[in-house]
Amino acid sequence: MFSFHVVPGTAVHRILTTDREGVIAAVRSAYLSHRAGSTVNPDSYFLRFPEKPDSRIIALPAYLGDDVQVAGIKWISSFPANTRRGVPRASAVLVLNDYETGQPFACLEAAGISAARTAASAALAASALRPGGYAGTRIAVVGAGVIARTVCDYLHTVGCVPDSYVIHDLDETSGRALAGHVRSELGLPAVFTPELGEACAADTVLFATTALKPYVTEPFRPGQLVLNISLRDLAPEVVLAAENFVDDVDHCLKADTSPHLAERLSGGRDFIKGTLADVLAGRLAPDPGRPVVFSPFGLGVLDLAVGALVLGRARETGAAVEVPEFFGETTRW
């Protein structure tokens, strides 16, 4: 009851890269559990800094029921200036709590877990919202960081394999690095472009930037799929001109996201067709005659699903490090 394990980042990375199918299955199951009401997913809490408006640390508490039965919290920082130092923008830990006793029983390095659950969410959306498949299409990636790279890997895992990629980033070195990754690791043609317009013309467009305000003002054409992962790239008029799916309506329409700005502009939420879980459950389908935008705010229950999977694998392989006597008191008296 009072055991406590730590799973270091090297072990997390190894498990995530060798079991992407398991991660995707866990994220899919968590989405459906959330849709069925078998979760508790409160608002995320943002710690911001007046002198660093682009930086934040976010707390995502959650509970995931069904066959997982675990509570917990992810504590994740985003400091974009880190990239200028050559270190990752995001860092995180995930603490898991026993649902029966409330006792914390594990702490996992979670930057990789966060990236994996985001990528698995995007890959599930890419598969479900373009039912015609990816043969003969082009995928564009706007923003060439860790999240973008991970999404590309997961797209490949679920079979969303286009004819080619085009990469756009304000930092050409990063953009060319991601293009090289796609060529060497995924075996697909990929080029860097300095032109945002060229990227936005692709059949599927993934936004994975650190933008704080919208800069994409031209509506997308019918048949295009937009994976609006970074949430703040699209002007509200662009959102309103598309068919929109989210991960959770209440969560996504806040914090000045593009859908939140669209709600303010339109005065309502009618532009949201439904959630990704509605599509996965077969309750809704995208309209091929309209551009489709998927905007996931990011749910803590997804972190719990992937974290529980990683912890299980780590225990099986001996990669979870037990911390003896982590708890100072183990009896009431």
VENMOUR-V746456 format. One record per run of one state. SS is the DSSP state (hx for helix, st for strand, lp for the rest). FROM is the first residue (numbers start at 1). TO is the last residue. If there is no record, write none. Layout:
ss=SS from=FROM to=TO
ss=SS from=FROM to=TO
This chain:
ss=lp from=1 to=4
ss=st from=5 to=7
ss=lp from=8 to=8
ss=hx from=9 to=18
ss=lp from=19 to=19
ss=hx from=20 to=35
ss=lp from=36 to=38
ss=st from=39 to=40
ss=lp from=41 to=44
ss=st from=45 to=49
ss=lp from=50 to=51
ss=st from=52 to=64
ss=lp from=65 to=69
ss=st from=70 to=78
ss=lp from=79 to=79
ss=hx from=80 to=85
ss=lp from=86 to=89
ss=st from=90 to=98
ss=lp from=99 to=103
ss=st from=104 to=109
ss=lp from=110 to=110
ss=hx from=111 to=129
ss=lp from=130 to=137
ss=st from=138 to=142
ss=lp from=143 to=145
ss=hx from=146 to=157
ss=lp from=158 to=163
ss=st from=164 to=168
ss=lp from=169 to=171
ss=hx from=172 to=186
ss=lp from=187 to=188
ss=st from=189 to=192
ss=lp from=193 to=195
ss=hx from=196 to=200
ss=lp from=201 to=203
ss=st from=204 to=207
ss=lp from=208 to=215
ss=st from=216 to=216
ss=lp from=217 to=224
ss=st from=225 to=228
ss=lp from=229 to=233
ss=st from=234 to=234
ss=lp from=235 to=235
ss=hx from=236 to=240
ss=lp from=241 to=242
ss=st from=243 to=246
ss=lp from=247 to=248
ss=hx from=249 to=252
ss=lp from=253 to=257
ss=hx from=258 to=266
ss=lp from=267 to=271
ss=st from=272 to=275
ss=hx from=276 to=280
ss=lp from=281 to=291
ss=st from=292 to=295
ss=lp from=296 to=299
ss=hx from=300 to=317
ss=lp from=318 to=320
ss=st from=321 to=322
ss=lp from=323 to=333
